[in-house]
């Protein structure tokens, strides 16, 4: 299976369980890898046979910006579902991080893996 990835997509949004986190937008760092078969796209060289990663990034970014989820787990699951709505995507791995959320750590987060048949 081939991979298409979106690396280090930075979004500002509401995420967290603490009172102050419900009022202040924070940086949310998102990485997405979707699994698909790119052979047809490679042979046809036609966008219709491709996963449109630009459109996918826009959907992921829009959701992360407006979802106002309490946990990174919930947001990562949401984003994986969005990825699997793309007909050519068979599997999605989504990593959601909150940079600076833990003192002395560059970032903390969660990575989920979801398949179309789950």
One Martini backbone bead per residue (centre of mass of N, CA, C, O) as a GRO file, in nm:
protein
  118
    1UNK     BB    1   0.098   0.035   0.021
    2UNK     BB    2   0.053   0.362  -0.015
    3UNK     BB    3   0.171   0.700   0.064
    4UNK     BB    4   0.025   0.993   0.211
    5UNK     BB    5   0.147   1.315   0.328
    6UNK     BB    6   0.105   1.536   0.616
    7UNK     BB    7   0.330   1.780   0.744
    8UNK     BB    8   0.305   1.997   0.991
    9UNK     BB    9   0.014   2.102   1.062
   10UNK     BB   10  -0.082   2.424   1.156
   11UNK     BB   11  -0.306   2.499   1.428
   12UNK     BB   12  -0.563   2.707   1.569
   13UNK     BB   13  -0.719   2.608   1.886
   14UNK     BB   14  -0.950   2.446   2.081
   15UNK     BB   15  -0.782   2.263   2.353
   16UNK     BB   16  -0.897   2.110   2.645
   17UNK     BB   17  -0.971   2.090   3.010
   18UNK     BB   18  -0.906   2.360   3.091
   19UNK     BB   19  -1.034   2.661   3.134
   20UNK     BB   20  -0.821   2.825   2.965
   21UNK     BB   21  -0.843   2.630   2.709
   22UNK     BB   22  -1.147   2.734   2.637
   23UNK     BB   23  -1.030   3.051   2.558
   24UNK     BB   24  -0.752   2.958   2.419
   25UNK     BB   25  -0.564   2.940   2.163
   26UNK     BB   26  -0.378   2.672   2.019
   27UNK     BB   27  -0.142   2.478   1.921
   28UNK     BB   28  -0.175   2.243   1.643
   29UNK     BB   29  -0.022   1.939   1.550
   30UNK     BB   30  -0.035   1.779   1.222
   31UNK     BB   31  -0.034   1.432   1.114
   32UNK     BB   32  -0.070   1.266   0.791
   33UNK     BB   33  -0.149   0.925   0.687
   34UNK     BB   34  -0.230   0.778   0.379
   35UNK     BB   35  -0.374   0.486   0.231
   36UNK     BB   36  -0.297   0.378  -0.107
   37UNK     BB   37  -0.337   0.340  -0.457
   38UNK     BB   38  -0.113   0.490  -0.710
   39UNK     BB   39  -0.106   0.353  -0.989
   40UNK     BB   40  -0.331   0.488  -1.153
   41UNK     BB   41  -0.223   0.776  -1.116
   42UNK     BB   42   0.055   0.723  -1.248
   43UNK     BB   43  -0.063   0.637  -1.529
   44UNK     BB   44  -0.266   0.888  -1.582
   45UNK     BB   45  -0.201   1.173  -1.459
   46UNK     BB   46  -0.475   1.216  -1.276
   47UNK     BB   47  -0.651   1.366  -1.026
   48UNK     BB   48  -0.897   1.166  -1.019
   49UNK     BB   49  -0.677   0.927  -0.914
   50UNK     BB   50  -0.636   1.102  -0.660
   51UNK     BB   51  -0.535   1.226  -0.366
   52UNK     BB   52  -0.637   1.531  -0.239
   53UNK     BB   53  -0.427   1.686  -0.022
   54UNK     BB   54  -0.534   1.973  -0.017
   55UNK     BB   55  -0.829   1.911   0.059
   56UNK     BB   56  -0.762   1.751   0.312
   57UNK     BB   57  -0.611   1.972   0.467
   58UNK     BB   58  -0.850   2.168   0.478
   59UNK     BB   59  -1.041   1.985   0.644
   60UNK     BB   60  -0.857   1.937   0.885
   61UNK     BB   61  -0.812   2.232   0.961
   62UNK     BB   62  -1.107   2.319   1.000
   63UNK     BB   63  -1.175   2.121   1.225
   64UNK     BB   64  -0.950   2.189   1.431
   65UNK     BB   65  -1.036   2.492   1.460
   66UNK     BB   66  -1.367   2.419   1.548
   67UNK     BB   67  -1.416   2.170   1.753
   68UNK     BB   68  -1.344   2.191   2.063
   69UNK     BB   69  -1.185   1.978   2.204
   70UNK     BB   70  -1.066   1.817   2.491
   71UNK     BB   71  -0.908   1.596   2.322
   72UNK     BB   72  -0.670   1.450   2.122
   73UNK     BB   73  -0.817   1.187   2.074
   74UNK     BB   74  -1.076   1.303   1.950
   75UNK     BB   75  -0.943   1.461   1.720
   76UNK     BB   76  -0.795   1.228   1.583
   77UNK     BB   77  -1.051   1.067   1.519
   78UNK     BB   78  -1.189   1.275   1.345
   79UNK     BB   79  -0.960   1.294   1.129
   80UNK     BB   80  -0.969   1.000   1.040
   81UNK     BB   81  -1.259   1.009   0.934
   82UNK     BB   82  -1.207   1.219   0.717
   83UNK     BB   83  -1.004   1.049   0.557
   84UNK     BB   84  -1.214   0.801   0.511
   85UNK     BB   85  -1.406   0.972   0.313
   86UNK     BB   86  -1.202   0.906   0.111
   87UNK     BB   87  -1.234   0.669  -0.125
   88UNK     BB   88  -0.908   0.592  -0.163
   89UNK     BB   89  -0.896   0.545   0.139
   90UNK     BB   90  -0.791   0.275   0.368
   91UNK     BB   91  -0.590   0.442   0.562
   92UNK     BB   92  -0.517   0.609   0.886
   93UNK     BB   93  -0.268   0.835   1.020
   94UNK     BB   94  -0.292   1.028   1.327
   95UNK     BB   95  -0.130   1.323   1.454
   96UNK     BB   96  -0.164   1.490   1.773
   97UNK     BB   97  -0.035   1.806   1.893
   98UNK     BB   98   0.093   1.988   2.194
   99UNK     BB   99   0.285   2.233   2.209
  100UNK     BB  100   0.395   2.297   2.534
  101UNK     BB  101   0.207   2.134   2.748
  102UNK     BB  102   0.483   2.030   2.865
  103UNK     BB  103   0.721   2.072   3.066
  104UNK     BB  104   1.020   2.007   2.885
  105UNK     BB  105   0.844   1.960   2.628
  106UNK     BB  106   0.792   1.994   2.299
  107UNK     BB  107   0.569   1.753   2.299
  108UNK     BB  108   0.225   1.631   2.286
  109UNK     BB  109   0.033   1.318   2.213
  110UNK     BB  110  -0.142   1.145   1.943
  111UNK     BB  111  -0.183   0.821   1.776
  112UNK     BB  112  -0.383   0.707   1.507
  113UNK     BB  113  -0.541   0.402   1.368
  114UNK     BB  114  -0.738   0.367   1.066
  115UNK     BB  115  -0.983   0.169   0.905
  116UNK     BB  116  -1.235   0.124   0.692
  117UNK     BB  117  -1.345  -0.154   0.852
  118UNK     BB  118  -1.399  -0.004   1.153
   0.00000   0.00000   0.00000
